[in-house]
Amino acid sequence: MKAYKAIILTIIISSFISLTATAQRNYTQEADDAFKLEQYNVSIDKYKKAYTKVKQNRAEKNRILFQIAEAYRLTNNTKNSEIAYKRAIKSNYFKQEPRVYLYLADALRVNQKYDEALDAYQKYLKLVPTDEKGLNGLASCKVATEWVNKPTRYEVTNMKRWNTRDNEWAPAFSDRKKYNELVYTTTGSGVTGKGEDAWTGSGFSDFFVVRQDRRGNWDSPQSFESELMLNTEVNEGEASFSENGNTIYFTRCGVEKKKKLGCLIYTSKKKGKGWDEAEIVSLGSEDYDYVHPAISGDELTIYFSSNIPNGLGEFDIWVAKRDKKTKPFDKPVNLGPNINTVGKEMFPTLRYDTALYFSSNARIGLGGFDIYKTVKVKDEWMPAQNMGSPVNSYGDDMSMVFYPDGERGFFSSNRKEGRGGDDIWSFVLPPLLYTITGTVRDDNTLQLLENVVIKMVGSDGTAVETKTNKKGLYKFDNKQVLPGVTYTLTVKKDKYFGEEGKISTVGMNANKDFVYDFKSRPIPKDPILLPEILYDLGRWELKEQYQDSLIDLIKTLEKNPTIVIELRSHTDSRNIKMTNDTLSQLRAQSVVDYLILRGIAAGRLVARGYGAKIPRTLIKETVAKYKDKFYTFPSGITLTDEYVKAIKNVDEREAAFSLNRRTEFSILRDDFVPMPKNDTLPISNVQIVNNPLENSIEYTIGTNGVQEIPCIINSVALKMAIDEKAKSTTISYDDAITFLQAGRISKNDFKENEKAIDKEGNIVEKSTLIIKSIKLGNSEINNVEAIIMKNMKVSLIIDKTDLNKFGTVTIDKEKKKITIN
């Protein structure tokens, strides 16, 4: 009897064990099947039931824990995935699957647990040291707080009236002319599909729309389409519209209980007030997913995200093109590593067809999916740039679309500050506001100056003027001072030197009120001494090493384009072979010639040699050097012959003489009229005078056999020839038209006035130009009549009559030398 009972008990226990194992196998298989069909929400419940049935099989229990964590990850449930991954790690599952640390770290980072995330990334990288996701995740933890603490200037606002406790995402303008109709995707109430999506556990998605009235007010959300052509029982989303809004491209994901259907891109055209039945956009094998279309304005190029083979990661952004809208798209092309990574790149949107915005979960960023921007340069997409905080958050951010004017639009995000899951947010980049204010004072008295003209010229070509008020104040407001521009401020007032300053807003990312104060220097009545310029004894040539002494003078002349100056040269009183007057005149002229070569108009410069007539009066204590020794002379003395010759020390006496050898300038007037700024004629570095003492000029013979004599015509260095048999002086048409276009001459410089220029702006051949100035050597003639002729071999051919106006001209053909007496 006891044996019989034992047999019965054994049968019962065996049956129970068999039934338990079968039940465990059934739940596990069902969970695995649901997971493979991407029905992650369903698989979670089945895995949990299977886990309770597993008793002794530790390996299977650990695998189920990992699968639960994976299902939570793939439904974007970072809180529960964090808990599940930690359980899997506690059971040592990382030994067979190191990614458990990576996915835990990703969840911790989104959940803003950065210290824990850093630790998890480091543990993962010890197991897989070169993994790009792990390296970028680790870097993201290190920069996230810094980025949040240093946000961009974007301002974001939750569109609360549109958002629900469910999901709203992927906004798109359906009318790209008026931009007053926004279509987005939602799983909220009122969608067509009933029940629960086995993938996410939420409702099915449809298109909803909000419209803006003329006053700028948005109405309440409503279904975008009610005839079930677009909104169906399954998931639709991520719309992109043609330029005219009559064609839509979107994602549709099919649903079948025991089958994985995947997602494809569809298109439909408007039909009356409704839409045609949607058709699949063929982009490749339907064994893969094609999602999130972004269509170009002409509908010939489509960008999308897909997991088709030969990509760089899990989902990449691809592009496909076609020749006509009626034709299918060509084979897709991967956008490459400047955009795609080993992770997921999704939700592309276009702006002007030359800027692409997309989301990635494998680049250095703040949260799960961050929004990045890339621009196309010469048919190549540049490396993507993170849009920063607050556009990006610790959560998932995606689908950024812009209004056509300025930096404003909408995007979607599941950040915790929202109403539910994914929400629609607006963004705007407020304009940068800059002002420039300041005062202008007299540099000597520090008194504030009224009615000073301040001109502001921008690197963008803008120009505006203002004047100081009674308190010496000036201001340029934020409508005049713009971002990304460098401004030059110039100050002008009668009897004062012009002053100049620069202010730049290039690279500035914050509002700023600039302050720039000026001190204007009164134009002195007394001559201004130039820095030391030394000449060889009895010589006048300006040595190269002393040309730098004229830099400040050149800058002064450039900043004050209306002043005319006299260059005054002085010698000491000792006798030389030529007179001191002649030597000082030649030295003054050498400075003038150099200034002309540096682009200063000849009409602004007067050379004057004073010889030893005006001994120097020292306005301050002055030090002079002679034979490596320094000698000090007191302020207030005048270095007359009597004073200098009374100095007993010979070397000190030579130092005093050297102080009298000087070059200075004085302002004659400030009424010079500058040439127009379009005058870009070069000033050639030509030595016009070979020997100033005898006023001689060397010339050459050109390849055409014609003389090429250096001359200056209307302040431009050119070449001329002498023809004593010519009936009149002639000037090359090419040079004359160049003068005219550069503003060096005008219609009033022609004898025929307006009749010399035809309707097309060309000079009529054989018109007579009155040349203001022709300079040959040290000699100059003015108001010379010259006939305009084409096909000349030199710029000017001068006849005998005009040549004789220079004086007695001797031509030495053997030495190729012209002397004027």
C-alpha positions, 0 to 999 in steps of 0.5 A: 500500500505504501509503495502504491502511494509513493508511485501515485505521488511521483506521478503527480509531482512529475505531471506538475513539473511537466506542466510548469515547464510547458507553461514557462516555455509557452510564456517565454516563446510568446514573449520572444515572438512578440519581441521579434515582431517589435511588439515590445509592450506586449512582450514585457507582460509575457516576459514577466509571467515567464520569469515567475515560472522559471525556478532553477534555470538561472541563465534563462532568468538572467536572459529574461531580465535583459529582454525586459530591459531591452523592451523598456529601452525600445519603448523609450521608458528610461525609468523602468529600463534603468531598473531592469538593467541594474537587475541584469547587472546584479545577476552578472549578465554583463559577462555575456552581454557587455552592452547592459552597461552601455544601455544602463548608462544611456538611461541614467544620462537621460534620467539626469543621473550623471555620476552613475552614468559616468561610472556605467560608461567607464565600466562598459569601455573597460569591456569594449574600449573602442565603441563609439557609442560608449565614447560619445556617451562618456563625453556627453556626460562631461559636457551636458551640465556645461551646455545647460549652464551656458544655453544658446539664445533660443527661447522655447515654449510649450504649446499647451493648447495643442498638447495632451497627456499622450504624444504630439510630435513632428510638426510640419507646415502644410501651407508653405506660402502662408505658413498658417497651417501646422500639421502634426502627429498625435496619439491623443483622443480622436484618432482613427485607430482603436485599441493599444499599439503593441509596440509602444502601449499607447494609442495609434497615431494620426495627423491633426492640424491647427490653423492660425487666423489673420490676427495670429491666433491658433484655433483648437486642434482637429483631425487633419483628414476624416475620409480615412485616406491619410488617417487610418486604423494604423500608425501615420506620422511625420508629414512633409509637404510639397511647396504648394501643399498639394502633395503629402509624404508621410510614414505609415506603419502597418499592424498585424497581430502575428506579423511584422509589417514594418514602416514605409513612406507613402504619398498622396495628392489633394483631391478637392477638399480631401486627399487621394488614396495614399501610395507607397513611395518605392525606395527599395526592398520592403523588408526594411523600414523607411520613415520620416520623409523630408521632401525638397521644394521641387519634390525631386529630392527626398531625405528619409531615415532607414535601416536598409543594408550598407548603412553606418548604424542602426538607422541612417539618413539617406537621400534619393533623387529623380528627374521628374515628379512623375518618375520613381526615385533613384537608388538611395545614397547614404549621407555619410559620416558627417551626419550618420553614426553607429546609432540612430539618425532620424527625423530629418527636416529641410530648410531652404533645401540647403540646411538639414536638421535631424536627430541622433542618439549616438553623437555627443549631446544632452539627452537621448535624441538631440537635434543637429544641423548641417548645411550643404556647401558645394553639394557636400553636407558639412559636419553636423553641429548640435543645436545646444540647450534649450532646443535640446534637453535631457530627453528626446528632441526632434523634428525642427521646422522653421518659418521662412522669416527669421529663427523661429518655428516649432519642434517636438520634445518629451522633456519632463517640463512638458504635459505628457509624452512628446509635446509640440514646442515653439522656439524663437531666437530673439534678435541681438540688439546693439547700440553705440553711444559716446561723446566727443571732446576737444583733446586739449581742453576736454570740452564737449563738442557740439555738431560733430559729424559721426559717420558709421560705415559697416562691413556690410556696405551700410553707412549712416551719419549723426551729429553730437548734441549740445552735451557732445553726445552721439548715438546709433540705435539697434536698428542701425547697429546690426549683428555680424558687422564690423563698423568704422566710426569717423569723426569730422569737425571743422578745424579738427583732425578726423578721428577713427574707431572700430566696433565689431558685433561679429561673433557676439552672442549677447545684447550690448550697448557699446560706448566709444568716446573720442578726443578730437585734436585741433588742427594746430596753426604752427607746423608739426615736426615729422619724426627724424628723416636724415639725408646724406650730406648735400643730398635729397633722396628719401632713404628707404629706412626713413620712409616709416617716419611718414606712416603716421602722416599718411594715416593722418592724411587718409583719415582727413581726406580734405586737408591740404598740407605744406611739406616744409624742409629746413637745413642748417646754415652752413654753406654747401655746393648748391644753395640751402634753399635748393637743397631744402626744396629738393628734400621737401619734394622727395617727401611729396613724391613718396606720399604720391606713390603711397596714394596721396593725391598730388593736389593735397601736397605742396613742397616748400624748401625754406633753407636756413631761413627759419631756425627751430624753436624748441617747444620742449626739452630736446635730446639730440645725438651725435657720435653716439653721445646725447646732448640736451637742449632746454625748452624755449630756445631758438637754434639761431646761428648766433646760439649754435656757434656759441656752443664751445663743444664741437660735437654738441654744436654738431648736434644742435645743427642737426636739430635745424635739419628737419622736415615738418608739415603744416595744414594749409586748408581743408577744402580739398575735394577727394576723388570718388571712392570707386577710383581704384587706379593704381599709382605706379612706383615710377621714379619720374626725376632721375636728376632733380638738379638738372630736371632730367628724365630717362625714357625707354623704347617700347616693343612697338618702337615708340618712346615711353616717357614717365609722366604723371597725368591727373595724379596717375603715373603713365607713359607718354611720347613726344611727336613734334610733327603732331597737329595736336596732343592726343590721349588714349581712349582706354586711359580716358575711359578708365579715368571717367569710370574711376571718377578722375574726370567728369563730363565737365572736363570735356570741351563738348561737355555731355555730348562727349559721352554717348547713351551707353556711357562711352566716350565719343572718339575725337572728343576733346579732354581738358587734362588738368595736370601733366607733370614731366620731371619737376615741371608741370603744365595745366589744362591741356587739351587732348583729342581722344583717340583709339588704338594708341600705343602709349597713354599720351602723345604730346605735340610741339606746342604743348611740349614747349609749355614745359620750358626748353626741352632737350632730347638726347636720343642716344642716352634716351634722356630728356632735359627740361630747362 
